């Protein structure tokens, strides 16, 4: 097996072993690979792949997703319908073993990587936000809000049309000096956002997403062929692939200077600055639980206290828009 060593913001190194193909998929969602083969390693993820991969059988007699976790939260089994997908074990702190059964299962390694991040002493006190983050002219633009409010749509627009660099999609670690740090996961982009952006070629060539889809391929192909792309669902696309198609770079962190709270709304685009006190109060509501177990499913909201966080030069805005097309038509800029 091959090995890559990944450096998380110069805080720790995680060594991941697996096939070259699988390691490449994982690397597409982690910012920095440490090229020093003699670097000290703080955690190890050993991924074992079968001689023959399984194909997920769409058997409606079984739930689409089943996750079984042990009582001590140190072992997890993951099923799609009735197909066994992966098993993860924590043998001891910093040592994970993974059995995968489908090809290119980058999520298996990323689940372990995030688990180590969330439990690492350097990040224990660092809150996690439900937000996306870009770097626009060396200014961090944090886009925060509930699910299905347009965070990723606005992020993709800022990347494609204003050439903002990509930091993170959907979740962001927030430091006290208001620096935002990326969260190592595979982005999910709504079908309608993919359709209306430079990502649209991926709808007809799923292998170019460089990611394992959360929906089964047959369902995605049906949505595309029927043109029902406004439904609640989307594509998994690697972090680096999104940035590549938007023609921008990725990076691990940026100092935040603007915060936008988007929401979908029919009618005219509406963009308004709000008072800083109100903005911080709103942002505190969008903390996310930093999961201490291996279950990769949706994480819960968790109120956070930002009283001691730096407030100088931080500006807040609300944005109401109907989608990427509305932003393009208005030539929206910051």
N, C-alpha and C positions, 0 to 999 in steps of 0.2 A: 504493500500500500504506500501511496505517496503521502507527504505531510506538508501542510502550509502553517506558518505561524502568523497569527493576526494580532496586531497591536491596537488596543483600544485606548486612544487618546493619551498614549504614553503613561498609562496607569498600570496596565498589566498585559501580558501576552498569553494567548490561548493557542495551543497547538491542536490542529484537527487533522486526522488521518482518514483517508478514503481513496477512492479512485480519482484520477485526474479530472474526469468529467464532473463528478460531484463536487470536488473542491473548487472547480471553476464556477459552478453555480452558486456555491456559498460565498465565494469571494465577490460576486456581483452585488452583494448586499452588506459587505463589511468594508469600511473605508480604507484601512491600511494593512497591507501585508508586510511583515517584518522580513527583510531579505537576509538577515543575519542568522544563519543556520545554528550558530552557537548561542543565540539569545536565550536567556533564562525563561522558562515556561511556567506560568502560574496555574494553568489548568490544561487538561488534556481531554479531548473528545475523540474516542475511537469509534469510527463508523464502519460496520461490517455489512457488506452487500452480498446478495445471493448469487449463485452461478446463473440462475434464470430468474428474471424479474417477473412479478405478478402483474396482471392487468386488472384494474378495478372493474368488477362486474356490477352493472347497474341493476341490482336486485331489489325491487321496491318492497319486498317482504321484510326488509331490514331497515333500520334508521340510516339516514345518509351519513351521519357521524356518530360514532360512539367512542368515548374516551374512558378508559378504566385506569384509575390511579390507586396505588397501594395506600394503606392507612397511614404509613409514615411519610407519604409523599416523595418517596425515593425511587419509584418505579411507575412507568406509564405505558399503557398499550393503546394504540390508536387504530380505529377501523373506519373504512368507508364502505357503506352498506355492510356486507359480510366479509369484506376483503381485509385481511390483516395488513396494515400499512407499515407500522414501525413500533419498536419497543425501546424505551430509554431507561437506563438504570444509572443511579448515582451510587457508585461503589464506595466513595468517600469524598470529602470536600475537594473539589477541583478535579475529580476523575469521573468521566461519564463514558458509558459504553452504549452504543446504539446499534440495533439491528433494523435495517430497512428492507422493504420488499418491493418497492416500486422504483423505477429508474429516475435518477435526478432529484431525489427527495431532499432538496436543500433545506427545507424547514426543519428536518431532524437535527442538523448541526446548529441551526440558528436558535432553536429552542434552548439547547444547552448553553450556547453563548449568552443569550439573554438572561438565563437563570443565573449564570455566574456573575454577569453585570449587576443584576438586581440585588445580589447578596454580597457584593464586594464592599469592603469597608469604605472605599473612596466614593461610593455612590449610595450608601445606606441613607444618608440624610439629604440626598438630592431628589427633589420631587419629580414625578413624571407627569407631563401634560398631554391632554388629548389635543394635539395640534400638529400642523405641518410647519416647516421652516425652510426659508430660502435666503440666499445672500444676494442682495441687490445693490451693487456698487459699494460693497463692504459694509452695508447696513443689513442687519438681520431683520427680516420681516416674518413675524410669527403669526400664523393663521390658526385661531383656536375656536372651538365650538363643539356642539353636539354632533352625533353621527348624522350623516346625510344633510349637512348644512352647506356644503360646497367648499370644504377645506382643500380637498385634492384638486378640484376643478380650478380654483383660484391659483393654487400652486403651479399646476401645469401651464396655465395662461401666463403667469409671471415668468416661467422658464422659457416658454416658446416665443413669446412676443417681446418681453423686456430683457430676456437673456439673463435672468437671475440664476445663480448657481444653486444646486440642490444640496440641502443639508439632511432633511428628514421628512418622511411622510407619515402622518397619523399620530405619531408619538414622539415626544421630545423631552430629554432630560434638561432641567432648568437649574443653573447655578445661581448663587446669591448675587453675583455681579451681573446677572441677566445675560449670561452667555448660554446659548442653547446648544445641546450636544445631540447628535443623531442617535436614533434607536435602531439597532440592527435587526431589521425584519424585511420581508418581501412586501413591497407596496401593493395595494389593491386599488384599481382605478375603475370607476363606474363605466359601464358600457357607453352611456351617453357622452361622457367626457372623452373616452377613447375615440368615439365616432367624430366628435367635433374638434379634434386636435390633430397634431402631427403624428399621434400614436395610432391613427386609424388603420394603417396597413396591417397592424397586428391582429385585427379582427379576422382576417383571412389567412393568416399564417401564424398560428398559435405557437409553433416551435420557436419563433423569433422573440417571444416574450422572455426567454431564458429563465422560465419559472414554471413550477408545477401548479396547475390550476386548482382552485378550490372547488369550482364546479366541474362536473364531468364534461368531457369534450363534446359528447353528443348533445347535451343541453345547450352548450355555448353555440355550437354550429346551428342549432334550431333557432336560437334567438337571433343570430346574425342573418340566417336565410329568411326569416319572417319579418325582419326589420323592427322587432319589438325591443329596441335598445334603451327605451326609457324605463324599463323595469328596474327593480332594486337588485342589482347584481353587477359584477364586473370581472375584469381580468387581473390575475396576478402577473406583475411585470417586475423584473429585477430593477433594483435601484439604478444601477449603471446603465441599463438599457433605456430607461426613461430619460436620463440625462443625455445620453448619446443621441437619441432621436430629437430631443429639444435643442441640441447643439450647445450644451453647457457642460460645466465641470461639476463634480461632487466634492464636498469637503466635510470634515467631521464636526465643525463648530463655528459659530459666529456670534458676535455680541448683538443682542436684540435692541433695536431702536424704535420699531413700530410694531404694534399688535393690531390685527384686524379680526373682528368677529363677524364672519359671513353668515348669511342665511338665504335660502332660495325664496324668491318671491316673483310672481308675475308682475308685469308692468315695468315702469321706468326704473333704471338702475339708480340706486340711492346710496351715496357715500357721505358719511358724516363723522367728524371728530367728536369724541366725548371726553369728559373730564378724566384726569388721571386717576383720581380716587375711585370713581365708578369703574374705570377700566380694570384696575387691580382687583376690585371686589368681584367683578365678573370672571376674571381669569382664575381666581381662587376656586371657583366652582367646577373648573375643568381639569382638576387633578385626576390622575388615574392610579389605580392600585398597582403597586410594583409586586407582581406575583412572586411568591417565594416557592411555589411548587412548579411542576412540569406541565401542567394542563395549559395548552396553547389557546384555548377558546377565549371568547370575548372577556376583557378585563373590566372591572367595575369602576365607576367614578368614586373619587375619594377627595373630599374637600382638603385644601392645603392652606397653610398660613404663609403669606408672602410679605408680612409686616417688615421683616428685616432685610428684604431684598432691595437692591439698588433701584432708585427711582429717577435719577437724573436723566433728562433727555428722552424719557420713554413716553411715546405718544400712542393714543388708542383711537380706534375707528370702528364703526359698524358699516357693513356693506350688505345691501340687498340687491340680488341680481337673479336672473332666470337661467343662467348658464354661460358657458364660454362664449357663445355667439354674441350675447349681450355685451360682454366685456370687449370683444373685438369690435363690434359696431360702434361702441362709445370710445374706442381707443383708450381704454382705462389705463391710467398710469398713476404712480405715487410720487 
